[in-house]
């Protein structure tokens, strides 16, 4: 009801809606324990390697005891393997390999049931961006949300010399402009947080000047958002030979940031880019500091980087990330195969002096860009599949500017007519009038490097 009312409202009313939501969002993230947690995270930055090992060991034991006693999924899984609560009270970091992986399919199946703690605090469920086409659902209590916000403030914003109180612009996945074809402005304003939220779905050479006008009008100090969307905007500004306002920093996340993308963004906005990696699962954070070092925050979780045989890789090598989050006790993610890869730096000495694991590159996933008939470019389509629980896996393929194919792997509860109608309406709201073919398959092939691509363009 509210979504429909928002879509039909004039811009100033939409800004009012967003501002009301902004007040709620601001209190949820920055109230309660936020300041104390922020101080704690800043204090941790001084830890030596021994202090980090002791800290992680203590936190891991506490998490495992909690999971074993209050989370049915882990209780059943670990009891089958012969573990007792006493084992977890004496557990060491080197014992982690003895525990089974938590696969994405397990999180999808049990995330809102047996993976929740019986002692969970009151909270909300948020969906991921769904890099396999079907989002996972993560449970955030208010306390966990404030804790994660404090970590982001300390290790992302503050490392970039900005903070949440500064005026900012954002390019994210929310559909703040409901229609594919819309007139400027291509952002809506959240007065509660001095935040201009720009659409990720209307970026093109033709709209670049309007995005610049919005940045100037909102007096944004820094820009945050999806790496590819920010890059596409910077490229359009460059193509049109326009001058963007000078920013203090650009904070990118969620997608692979190449050196070419970084250079173009930095040249256009005349500032440093600070990259980061986490995801809505919030079970680990990698972020870039002022010394251009990508560091893993050991108080966010325990990050194993493993080879194809499940063994730890050596420094200088690339491996799969397996994450154990140390902050979310309501829905613990233990040895979670998040599906991305990183390359660990061969030289682990840091100029900053921080004793944290240094990363050369966040491999992540590189998605193709879908181009609409009006020239708008986008990569994010997870909202098409949200709440269609029967979809196991999905992939969008662009065959032409007006024709798409959606490959689907579904289960027996899938309702073809209803679900196809829903997906078609959602995709047209992003791209305008397009033809969509639905192709049902038993599996979707991975690329030669073993990764899944949720978006493929053949044009």
VODRENGU-449956 format. One record per residue (C-alpha): x, y, z; residue number from 1. Coordinates in nm, 2 decimals. Layout:
{atom {X Y Z} NUM}
...
//
This chain:
{atom {0.00 0.00 0.00} 1}
{atom {0.27 0.25 0.10} 2}
{atom {0.48 0.14 -0.20} 3}
{atom {0.19 0.22 -0.44} 4}
{atom {0.12 0.55 -0.27} 5}
{atom {0.49 0.65 -0.29} 6}
{atom {0.50 0.56 -0.66} 7}
{atom {0.20 0.79 -0.73} 8}
{atom {0.32 1.08 -0.52} 9}
{atom {0.50 1.40 -0.64} 10}
{atom {0.87 1.43 -0.57} 11}
{atom {0.84 1.64 -0.25} 12}
{atom {0.60 1.39 -0.10} 13}
{atom {0.84 1.11 -0.19} 14}
{atom {1.12 1.30 -0.01} 15}
{atom {0.89 1.32 0.29} 16}
{atom {0.84 0.95 0.29} 17}
{atom {1.21 0.89 0.26} 18}
{atom {1.29 1.14 0.54} 19}
{atom {1.04 0.97 0.78} 20}
{atom {1.20 0.64 0.70} 21}
{atom {1.54 0.81 0.74} 22}
{atom {1.46 0.91 1.10} 23}
{atom {1.37 0.55 1.18} 24}
{atom {1.68 0.42 1.00} 25}
{atom {1.91 0.67 1.17} 26}
{atom {1.79 0.58 1.52} 27}
{atom {1.81 0.21 1.45} 28}
{atom {2.17 0.22 1.33} 29}
{atom {2.32 0.50 1.54} 30}
{atom {2.14 0.48 1.87} 31}
{atom {2.17 0.23 2.16} 32}
{atom {2.52 0.07 2.18} 33}
{atom {2.66 0.24 1.86} 34}
{atom {2.90 0.48 2.04} 35}
{atom {3.03 0.22 2.28} 36}
{atom {3.09 -0.03 2.00} 37}
{atom {3.26 0.24 1.79} 38}
{atom {3.50 0.31 2.08} 39}
{atom {3.56 -0.06 2.11} 40}
{atom {3.64 -0.11 1.75} 41}
{atom {3.88 0.18 1.74} 42}
{atom {4.06 0.05 2.05} 43}
{atom {4.10 -0.29 1.88} 44}
{atom {4.29 -0.13 1.60} 45}
{atom {4.59 -0.12 1.83} 46}
{atom {4.59 -0.49 1.89} 47}
{atom {4.91 -0.70 1.83} 48}
{atom {4.89 -1.03 1.64} 49}
{atom {4.89 -1.22 1.97} 50}
{atom {4.61 -1.00 2.11} 51}
{atom {4.40 -1.06 1.79} 52}
{atom {4.45 -1.44 1.82} 53}
{atom {4.35 -1.43 2.19} 54}
{atom {4.05 -1.21 2.11} 55}
{atom {3.93 -1.44 1.82} 56}
{atom {3.97 -1.75 2.02} 57}
{atom {3.77 -1.62 2.31} 58}
{atom {3.49 -1.49 2.08} 59}
{atom {3.48 -1.81 1.88} 60}
{atom {3.44 -2.02 2.19} 61}
{atom {3.16 -1.80 2.31} 62}
{atom {2.99 -1.81 1.97} 63}
{atom {3.01 -2.19 1.94} 64}
{atom {2.87 -2.25 2.29} 65}
{atom {2.59 -2.02 2.21} 66}
{atom {2.52 -2.18 1.87} 67}
{atom {2.53 -2.53 2.02} 68}
{atom {2.29 -2.45 2.30} 69}
{atom {2.04 -2.22 2.12} 70}
{atom {2.05 -2.28 1.75} 71}
{atom {1.88 -2.61 1.64} 72}
{atom {2.06 -2.63 1.31} 73}
{atom {2.40 -2.63 1.47} 74}
{atom {2.30 -2.85 1.76} 75}
{atom {2.18 -3.12 1.53} 76}
{atom {2.48 -3.09 1.29} 77}
{atom {2.75 -3.08 1.56} 78}
{atom {2.59 -3.36 1.78} 79}
{atom {2.60 -3.59 1.47} 80}
{atom {2.98 -3.52 1.45} 81}
{atom {3.02 -3.61 1.82} 82}
{atom {3.09 -3.26 1.95} 83}
{atom {2.99 -3.16 2.31} 84}
{atom {2.96 -2.83 2.48} 85}
{atom {3.28 -2.90 2.66} 86}
{atom {3.46 -2.93 2.32} 87}
{atom {3.35 -2.58 2.23} 88}
{atom {3.46 -2.43 2.56} 89}
{atom {3.82 -2.54 2.47} 90}
{atom {3.80 -2.49 2.10} 91}
{atom {4.09 -2.33 1.91} 92}
{atom {4.11 -2.14 1.58} 93}
{atom {4.31 -2.43 1.44} 94}
{atom {4.01 -2.66 1.51} 95}
{atom {3.78 -2.47 1.27} 96}
{atom {3.84 -2.71 0.98} 97}
{atom {3.67 -2.99 1.19} 98}
{atom {3.33 -2.81 1.15} 99}
{atom {3.12 -2.85 0.84} 100}
{atom {3.06 -2.57 0.59} 101}
{atom {2.74 -2.37 0.60} 102}
{atom {2.63 -2.36 0.23} 103}
{atom {2.43 -2.08 0.07} 104}
{atom {2.15 -2.33 0.00} 105}
{atom {2.14 -2.42 0.38} 106}
{atom {2.11 -2.05 0.46} 107}
{atom {1.83 -2.01 0.21} 108}
{atom {1.64 -2.32 0.34} 109}
{atom {1.69 -2.27 0.72} 110}
{atom {1.79 -1.90 0.76} 111}
{atom {1.45 -1.79 0.90} 112}
{atom {1.38 -2.12 1.09} 113}
{atom {1.64 -2.35 1.25} 114}
{atom {1.93 -2.12 1.19} 115}
{atom {1.78 -1.86 1.43} 116}
{atom {1.87 -1.86 1.80} 117}
{atom {1.60 -1.94 2.05} 118}
{atom {1.73 -1.65 2.24} 119}
{atom {1.73 -1.41 1.95} 120}
{atom {1.66 -1.04 2.02} 121}
{atom {1.38 -0.86 1.84} 122}
{atom {1.48 -0.78 1.49} 123}
{atom {1.42 -0.77 1.11} 124}
{atom {1.51 -0.98 0.81} 125}
{atom {1.70 -0.82 0.52} 126}
{atom {1.77 -0.97 0.18} 127}
{atom {2.11 -0.99 0.02} 128}
{atom {2.18 -0.87 -0.34} 129}
{atom {2.14 -1.23 -0.45} 130}
{atom {2.45 -1.30 -0.67} 131}
{atom {2.31 -1.64 -0.76} 132}
{atom {1.98 -1.47 -0.85} 133}
{atom {1.80 -1.57 -0.53} 134}
{atom {1.87 -1.35 -0.22} 135}
{atom {1.95 -1.49 0.12} 136}
{atom {1.77 -1.35 0.42} 137}
{atom {1.97 -1.22 0.72} 138}
{atom {1.83 -1.15 1.06} 139}
{atom {1.94 -0.82 1.21} 140}
{atom {1.85 -0.73 1.57} 141}
{atom {1.87 -0.36 1.66} 142}
{atom {2.18 -0.43 1.87} 143}
{atom {2.35 -0.62 1.59} 144}
{atom {2.26 -0.35 1.34} 145}
{atom {2.42 -0.08 1.57} 146}
{atom {2.73 -0.30 1.62} 147}
{atom {2.77 -0.35 1.25} 148}
{atom {2.71 0.02 1.18} 149}
{atom {2.98 0.11 1.43} 150}
{atom {3.23 -0.13 1.26} 151}
{atom {3.15 0.03 0.92} 152}
{atom {3.19 0.38 1.07} 153}
{atom {3.53 0.29 1.22} 154}
{atom {3.68 0.08 0.94} 155}
{atom {3.52 0.23 0.62} 156}
{atom {3.41 0.59 0.68} 157}
{atom {3.67 0.69 0.93} 158}
{atom {3.95 0.52 0.74} 159}
{atom {3.84 0.74 0.45} 160}
{atom {3.83 1.05 0.68} 161}
{atom {3.46 1.09 0.66} 162}
{atom {3.17 1.01 0.90} 163}
{atom {2.80 0.94 0.91} 164}
{atom {2.71 1.30 1.02} 165}
{atom {2.85 1.45 0.70} 166}
{atom {2.62 1.52 0.40} 167}
{atom {2.65 1.23 0.16} 168}
{atom {2.52 1.09 -0.17} 169}
{atom {2.45 0.73 -0.23} 170}
{atom {2.39 0.51 -0.54} 171}
{atom {2.23 0.19 -0.42} 172}
{atom {1.97 -0.08 -0.51} 173}
{atom {1.66 0.08 -0.36} 174}
{atom {1.40 0.18 -0.62} 175}
{atom {1.36 0.55 -0.51} 176}
{atom {1.24 0.63 -0.86} 177}
{atom {0.97 0.37 -0.94} 178}
{atom {0.94 0.41 -1.32} 179}
{atom {1.19 0.31 -1.58} 180}
{atom {1.12 0.63 -1.78} 181}
{atom {1.13 0.93 -1.55} 182}
{atom {1.22 1.29 -1.56} 183}
{atom {1.49 1.46 -1.34} 184}
{atom {1.57 1.48 -1.06} 185}
{atom {1.71 1.12 -1.05} 186}
{atom {1.75 1.12 -0.67} 187}
{atom {1.54 1.16 -0.36} 188}
{atom {1.65 1.34 -0.05} 189}
{atom {1.65 1.21 0.31} 190}
{atom {1.66 1.53 0.53} 191}
{atom {1.70 1.32 0.84} 192}
{atom {2.05 1.20 0.74} 193}
{atom {2.15 1.47 0.48} 194}
{atom {2.15 1.20 0.22} 195}
{atom {2.08 1.22 -0.15} 196}
{atom {1.98 0.88 -0.27} 197}
{atom {2.05 0.85 -0.64} 198}
{atom {1.89 0.59 -0.87} 199}
{atom {2.12 0.31 -1.00} 200}
{atom {1.87 0.25 -1.28} 201}
{atom {1.87 0.58 -1.47} 202}
{atom {2.25 0.64 -1.53} 203}
{atom {2.34 0.72 -1.89} 204}
{atom {2.53 0.99 -2.09} 205}
{atom {2.20 1.17 -2.14} 206}
{atom {2.13 1.20 -1.76} 207}
{atom {2.49 1.26 -1.64} 208}
{atom {2.43 1.64 -1.61} 209}
{atom {2.13 1.59 -1.39} 210}
{atom {2.33 1.36 -1.16} 211}
{atom {2.59 1.64 -1.13} 212}
{atom {2.32 1.89 -1.06} 213}
{atom {2.19 1.67 -0.78} 214}
{atom {2.53 1.63 -0.62} 215}
{atom {2.57 2.00 -0.62} 216}
{atom {2.23 2.08 -0.48} 217}
{atom {2.26 1.82 -0.21} 218}
{atom {2.61 1.95 -0.11} 219}
{atom {2.73 1.60 -0.08} 220}
{atom {3.07 1.57 0.09} 221}
{atom {3.13 1.21 -0.02} 222}
{atom {2.97 0.94 -0.24} 223}
{atom {2.90 0.58 -0.14} 224}
{atom {2.75 0.29 -0.34} 225}
{atom {2.79 0.00 -0.58} 226}
{atom {3.13 0.01 -0.75} 227}
{atom {2.99 -0.05 -1.10} 228}
{atom {2.71 0.21 -1.07} 229}
{atom {2.95 0.48 -0.95} 230}
{atom {3.19 0.38 -1.23} 231}
{atom {2.91 0.40 -1.49} 232}
{atom {2.82 0.75 -1.37} 233}
{atom {3.18 0.86 -1.37} 234}
{atom {3.22 0.73 -1.73} 235}
{atom {2.91 0.91 -1.85} 236}
{atom {3.04 1.23 -1.69} 237}
{atom {3.37 1.18 -1.86} 238}
{atom {3.20 1.10 -2.20} 239}
{atom {3.01 1.42 -2.18} 240}
{atom {3.32 1.62 -2.08} 241}
{atom {3.13 1.75 -1.77} 242}
{atom {3.28 1.87 -1.45} 243}
{atom {3.16 1.69 -1.13} 244}
{atom {3.19 1.86 -0.79} 245}
{atom {3.51 1.77 -0.60} 246}
{atom {3.43 1.52 -0.32} 247}
{atom {3.62 1.42 -0.01} 248}
{atom {3.60 1.05 -0.08} 249}
{atom {3.42 0.78 -0.28} 250}
{atom {3.33 0.46 -0.09} 251}
{atom {3.27 0.16 -0.32} 252}
{atom {3.14 -0.19 -0.23} 253}
{atom {2.95 -0.49 -0.34} 254}
{atom {3.12 -0.55 -0.68} 255}
{atom {3.47 -0.59 -0.81} 256}
{atom {3.65 -0.26 -0.85} 257}
{atom {3.91 -0.27 -1.13} 258}
{atom {4.21 -0.04 -1.15} 259}
{atom {4.06 0.12 -1.46} 260}
{atom {3.73 0.18 -1.28} 261}
{atom {3.92 0.33 -0.98} 262}
{atom {4.12 0.57 -1.20} 263}
{atom {3.82 0.70 -1.38} 264}
{atom {3.62 0.76 -1.06} 265}
{atom {3.91 0.93 -0.89} 266}
{atom {3.97 1.16 -1.19} 267}
{atom {3.61 1.25 -1.23} 268}
{atom {3.54 1.32 -0.86} 269}
{atom {3.89 1.45 -0.78} 270}
{atom {3.93 1.24 -0.47} 271}
{atom {4.05 0.90 -0.34} 272}
{atom {3.84 0.58 -0.38} 273}
{atom {3.82 0.36 -0.08} 274}
{atom {3.70 0.01 -0.16} 275}
{atom {3.54 -0.24 0.09} 276}
{atom {3.38 -0.58 0.09} 277}
{atom {3.13 -0.73 0.33} 278}
{atom {2.77 -0.81 0.21} 279}
{atom {2.44 -0.82 0.39} 280}
{atom {2.56 -1.14 0.56} 281}
{atom {2.78 -0.92 0.78} 282}
{atom {3.02 -1.20 0.87} 283}
{atom {3.34 -1.03 0.77} 284}
{atom {3.47 -0.69 0.66} 285}
{atom {3.76 -0.60 0.43} 286}
{atom {3.82 -0.23 0.39} 287}
{atom {4.08 0.01 0.25} 288}
{atom {4.27 0.25 0.47} 289}
{atom {4.45 0.58 0.40} 290}
{atom {4.77 0.38 0.31} 291}
{atom {4.59 0.21 0.03} 292}
{atom {4.60 -0.12 0.22} 293}
{atom {4.30 -0.36 0.20} 294}
{atom {4.28 -0.52 0.55} 295}
{atom {4.05 -0.78 0.70} 296}
{atom {3.89 -0.68 1.04} 297}
{atom {3.95 -0.97 1.28} 298}
{atom {3.68 -0.85 1.51} 299}
{atom {3.42 -0.88 1.23} 300}
{atom {3.47 -1.25 1.20} 301}
{atom {3.72 -1.52 1.12} 302}
{atom {3.81 -1.54 0.75} 303}
{atom {3.95 -1.87 0.62} 304}
{atom {4.09 -1.85 0.27} 305}
{atom {4.10 -2.20 0.12} 306}
{atom {4.21 -2.38 -0.19} 307}
{atom {4.00 -2.63 -0.39} 308}
{atom {4.09 -2.91 -0.14} 309}
{atom {3.97 -2.70 0.15} 310}
{atom {4.32 -2.63 0.28} 311}
{atom {4.45 -2.28 0.38} 312}
{atom {4.64 -2.11 0.10} 313}
{atom {4.98 -1.95 0.13} 314}
{atom {5.05 -1.58 0.13} 315}
{atom {5.05 -1.45 -0.23} 316}
{atom {4.78 -1.70 -0.34} 317}
{atom {4.41 -1.67 -0.42} 318}
{atom {4.15 -1.88 -0.25} 319}
{atom {3.78 -1.91 -0.16} 320}
{atom {3.65 -1.71 0.14} 321}
{atom {3.49 -1.91 0.42} 322}
{atom {3.36 -1.68 0.69} 323}
{atom {3.26 -1.72 1.05} 324}
{atom {3.09 -1.40 1.18} 325}
{atom {3.16 -1.30 1.54} 326}
{atom {2.89 -1.04 1.58} 327}
{atom {2.55 -1.19 1.49} 328}
{atom {2.43 -1.41 1.77} 329}
{atom {2.07 -1.42 1.65} 330}
{atom {2.15 -1.60 1.33} 331}
{atom {2.51 -1.72 1.36} 332}
{atom {2.69 -1.79 1.03} 333}
{atom {2.97 -2.05 1.10} 334}
{atom {3.21 -2.15 0.82} 335}
{atom {2.98 -1.99 0.57} 336}
{atom {3.08 -2.04 0.21} 337}
{atom {3.01 -1.69 0.09} 338}
{atom {3.11 -1.77 -0.27} 339}
{atom {3.38 -1.51 -0.33} 340}
{atom {3.76 -1.52 -0.36} 341}
{atom {4.04 -1.30 -0.24} 342}
{atom {4.42 -1.29 -0.30} 343}
{atom {4.62 -1.26 0.02} 344}
{atom {4.92 -1.03 0.00} 345}
{atom {5.26 -1.21 0.00} 346}
{atom {5.41 -0.93 0.21} 347}
{atom {5.20 -0.89 0.52} 348}
{atom {5.39 -0.59 0.66} 349}
{atom {5.17 -0.28 0.68} 350}
{atom {5.26 0.08 0.65} 351}
{atom {4.97 0.17 0.88} 352}
{atom {5.10 -0.05 1.15} 353}
{atom {4.77 -0.24 1.18} 354}
{atom {4.82 -0.61 1.26} 355}
{atom {4.54 -0.73 1.03} 356}
{atom {4.55 -0.97 0.74} 357}
{atom {4.64 -0.78 0.42} 358}
{atom {4.46 -0.85 0.09} 359}
{atom {4.59 -0.77 -0.25} 360}
{atom {4.26 -0.80 -0.43} 361}
{atom {3.89 -0.88 -0.37} 362}
{atom {3.80 -1.10 -0.66} 363}
{atom {3.43 -1.11 -0.59} 364}
{atom {3.20 -1.15 -0.89} 365}
{atom {3.21 -0.94 -1.21} 366}
{atom {2.87 -0.91 -1.37} 367}
{atom {2.79 -0.79 -1.72} 368}
{atom {2.60 -0.46 -1.77} 369}
{atom {2.25 -0.46 -1.90} 370}
{atom {2.18 -0.16 -2.14} 371}
{atom {1.82 -0.03 -2.17} 372}
{atom {1.67 0.11 -2.50} 373}
{atom {1.72 0.46 -2.37} 374}
{atom {2.09 0.40 -2.29} 375}
{atom {2.05 0.35 -1.91} 376}
{atom {2.29 0.10 -1.77} 377}
{atom {2.25 -0.13 -1.47} 378}
{atom {2.38 -0.45 -1.31} 379}
{atom {2.15 -0.50 -1.01} 380}
{atom {1.84 -0.72 -1.06} 381}
{atom {1.80 -0.90 -0.73} 382}
{atom {1.47 -0.73 -0.66} 383}
{atom {1.31 -0.92 -0.95} 384}
{atom {1.34 -1.24 -0.75} 385}
{atom {1.28 -1.13 -0.39} 386}
{atom {1.01 -1.33 -0.20} 387}
{atom {0.96 -1.58 -0.49} 388}
{atom {1.07 -1.86 -0.26} 389}
{atom {1.03 -2.14 -0.52} 390}
{atom {1.33 -2.00 -0.73} 391}
{atom {1.65 -2.19 -0.64} 392}
{atom {1.87 -2.01 -0.89} 393}
{atom {1.82 -1.75 -1.17} 394}
{atom {2.02 -1.59 -1.44} 395}
{atom {1.94 -1.29 -1.67} 396}
{atom {2.07 -1.29 -2.02} 397}
{atom {2.04 -0.98 -2.25} 398}
{atom {2.01 -1.08 -2.62} 399}
{atom {1.92 -0.74 -2.75} 400}
{atom {1.82 -0.40 -2.62} 401}
{atom {1.46 -0.52 -2.60} 402}
{atom {1.49 -0.89 -2.55} 403}
{atom {1.59 -1.08 -2.23} 404}
{atom {1.60 -1.44 -2.13} 405}
{atom {1.56 -1.55 -1.77} 406}
{atom {1.70 -1.89 -1.69} 407}
{atom {1.53 -2.04 -1.38} 408}
{atom {1.59 -2.34 -1.16} 409}
{atom {1.27 -2.39 -0.95} 410}
{atom {1.12 -2.63 -0.70} 411}
{atom {0.78 -2.80 -0.70} 412}
{atom {0.60 -2.51 -0.53} 413}
{atom {0.67 -2.27 -0.82} 414}
{atom {0.35 -2.11 -0.96} 415}
{atom {0.44 -2.04 -1.32} 416}
{atom {0.17 -1.79 -1.43} 417}
{atom {0.17 -1.58 -1.11} 418}
{atom {0.55 -1.57 -1.07} 419}
{atom {0.62 -1.50 -1.44} 420}
{atom {0.38 -1.21 -1.42} 421}
{atom {0.55 -1.07 -1.11} 422}
{atom {0.90 -1.09 -1.26} 423}
{atom {0.78 -0.94 -1.59} 424}
{atom {0.63 -0.64 -1.41} 425}
{atom {0.94 -0.59 -1.20} 426}
{atom {1.18 -0.60 -1.49} 427}
{atom {0.97 -0.37 -1.70} 428}
{atom {0.97 -0.12 -1.42} 429}
{atom {1.35 -0.11 -1.45} 430}
{atom {1.40 -0.13 -1.82} 431}
{atom {1.08 -0.02 -1.98} 432}
{atom {0.91 -0.22 -2.25} 433}
{atom {1.11 -0.53 -2.32} 434}
{atom {1.03 -0.89 -2.42} 435}
{atom {1.12 -1.16 -2.17} 436}
{atom {1.15 -1.53 -2.24} 437}
{atom {1.15 -1.77 -1.94} 438}
{atom {1.37 -2.08 -1.97} 439}
{atom {1.34 -2.35 -1.71} 440}
{atom {1.65 -2.57 -1.66} 441}
{atom {1.78 -2.82 -1.41} 442}
{atom {2.10 -2.63 -1.35} 443}
{atom {2.29 -2.32 -1.46} 444}
{atom {2.64 -2.36 -1.58} 445}
{atom {2.93 -2.18 -1.41} 446}
{atom {3.21 -1.99 -1.60} 447}
{atom {3.54 -2.15 -1.68} 448}
{atom {3.68 -2.02 -1.34} 449}
{atom {3.40 -2.19 -1.15} 450}
{atom {3.20 -1.88 -1.07} 451}
{atom {2.83 -1.82 -1.13} 452}
{atom {2.72 -1.51 -1.33} 453}
{atom {2.38 -1.38 -1.24} 454}
{atom {2.38 -1.13 -1.53} 455}
{atom {2.51 -1.19 -1.88} 456}
{atom {2.49 -0.95 -2.18} 457}
{atom {2.56 -1.07 -2.53} 458}
{atom {2.54 -0.72 -2.69} 459}
//
